[in-house]
Amino acid sequence: MMLEASATTVPKDAPSATAKPASRPKVLIIGGGFAGLHAAQGLAKLPVDVTVVDRGNRHTFQPLLYQVALAVLSPADIAQPIRSILSGSPNIEVLMDEAVAFDLDRRRALLRGGAEMAYDYLILATGATHSYFGQHDWAQWAPGLKTIEDAIEIRRRVLLAFELAEREMVETGSHPELNFVIIGGGPTGVELAGAIRDISKLYMREDFRHIDPSKARVIILEGAPRILSNYPEDLSRKAVEQLTSLGAEVRINQRVTDVQPGYVMIGDTRLNAVVTLWAAGVAASPLGRMLGVPVDKHGAVVVDSYLNPPGHPEIFVCGDLAHVEEGGRQVPGVAQGAMQMGDYAARMIRQEVAGKPRSPFHYFDKGDMATIGREKAVANVVWPFKAHLSGFPAWAAWLLVHIYFLVGFRNRVGVLLQWMWTYLTSRRGARLITGSPFLPGWGHQPGTHPQGVRASLDPSSPQPEAHSVPAAGGAVPANAPAEAPAP
Ligand SMILES: Cc1cc2nc3c(=O)[nH]c(=O)nc-3n(C[C@H](O)[C@H](O)[C@H](O)COP(=O)(O)OP(=O)(O)OC[C@H]3O[C@@H](n4cnc5c(N)ncnc54)[C@H](O)[C@@H]3O)c2cc1C
């Protein structure tokens, strides 16, 4: 059966992958994230030929992306070239390309560059992406956090908001209220909220002369009755307490109905936002649907307890792309699950090559943790002991675990030193604005002066109404009205 990526088909005359001796099985791994990398490392030095295909040249440690987004770490601290990680394994080659179609009958994958890759085993591990629940135009006003590029764009917007406010104060004596709105109260939303409060309250307090960064508001909008809904209830409560103590606002049962430059709508209520961030929805990589096998409502491939889609024992689907259930519960889309699935796929191939039968996948849940800010976190520890931790102990555990799992000795040392520097000096490392100097929606804020920083408006965004709310003698007070019924 020929499967297609939209209108793309595998052309008969497409160049073939490098010819290899027929006796050695070919393993094609698509995706060099947690699952793909662990699979590749598990196959190193085995009598198989492995090709790892990733559309980027790097493996990204996603759990620390928010620290790049909020200027603690630099991109190179949390990402490494896949090629250099695997350079010590002669049986593994790495291709920077994107898989776009499959022919499962012929055991072929087509890459965007045109190469047709033959395989005996396919390990599919292309992860997940943002889901805007069908509202694709919201993405430009509310970026999500999944890649290094996303993190740099979020850093740009957050830092730019403070810069524009300072400039506008100089020019006009007022500036719009610095509302940072985060849609979604899962771990990523909570991490972003805590980090923006930290940066505004602790790390930038001496940097500006005309605005008071600590007056920035951070508001989490969560559609469900509680944040961190996958955590035990007591830890959700602890997370709210810690966020509140940091000065962030948590609003539950808030369904965002529209996202526009400069504001979001919750039903009839308008909430102004200098920066809106999206942490509300994820969907599986679109590659899953291209296989032509059953997928769940998020597009994740439904696999059996051997991580195989029905009728395809030669295909292992791993990580966030896999919908695998154990004891009636879905294995969560987290790094430890992805690593374990990658390890498992490699182990099963190793066993099969050695003539041994396969055994089912078992997820070893060690627990979950989410950091909230400096010395603030929650942890649902399942192994090596059971405990619900919050505050400093959870934060210390979070630091240790993330240092331990970072790929590469240089990154571990670099990140550890950077964290120590930040902790001891309260100064952040990578507060650089790169890219466009325009902030979408800036001119839509009450308080933006028509002749002032209006000049900084993104020319592609509509012009604002000419209204200005001067703040007497300094920055806009933190209790200035921010919400208004929709016009
Ligand atoms: C901001 C953030 C914070 C997180 N924090 C935590 C945490 O604290 N703890 C935790 O356990 N988990 C956390 N997670 C979840 C964890 O990172 C994921 O579960 C994990 O990365 C999934 O691994 P994966 O290998 O399935 O996919 P990924 O790591 O996403 O890797 C997928 C790879 O596939 C590549 N790719 C995609 N499509 C194609 C294609 N068509 N062709 C070729 N290559 C392709 C991508 O470039 C990428 O390298 C977090 C995730 C995010 C986004």
The ligand as an ORCA input file, in Angstrom:
! r2SCAN-3c Opt
* xyz 0 1
  C       8.707     23.145     27.030
  C       8.699     21.680     27.375
  C       9.019     21.275     28.660
  C       9.010     19.927     29.002
  N       9.360     19.560     30.265
  C       9.440     18.262     30.577
  C       9.896     17.845     31.872
  O      10.214     18.681     32.721
  N       9.966     16.516     32.120
  C       9.626     15.583     31.174
  O       9.734     14.391     31.450
  N       9.180     15.931     29.968
  C       9.085     17.245     29.634
  N       8.656     17.618     28.390
  C       8.217     16.581     27.452
  C       9.383     15.908     26.760
  O      10.308     16.868     26.311
  C       8.834     15.080     25.614
  O       7.964     14.117     26.148
  C       9.958     14.406     24.844
  O      10.782     15.377     24.236
  C       9.406     13.479     23.780
  O      10.482     12.883     23.136
  P      10.338     12.403     21.628
  O      11.610     11.742     21.265
  O       9.070     11.671     21.446
  O      10.166     13.750     20.781
  P      11.105     15.011     20.703
  O      12.066     15.080     21.806
  O      10.175     16.152     20.491
  O      11.938     14.789     19.370
  C      11.333     14.704     18.107
  C      12.388     14.911     17.063
  O      11.818     14.579     15.799
  C      12.229     15.531     14.827
  N      11.225     15.530     13.763
  C       9.917     15.891     13.855
  N       9.293     15.686     12.684
  C      10.221     15.176     11.830
  C      10.184     14.740     10.477
  N       9.058     14.766      9.762
  N      11.311     14.269      9.937
  C      12.466     14.237     10.650
  N      12.560     14.624     11.924
  C      11.446     15.084     12.514
  C      12.333     16.824     15.603
  O      13.194     17.734     14.964
  C      12.864     16.346     16.959
  O      14.264     16.371     17.006
  C       8.653     18.961     28.027
  C       8.328     19.366     26.732
  C       8.354     20.707     26.402
  C       8.012     21.130     25.002
*
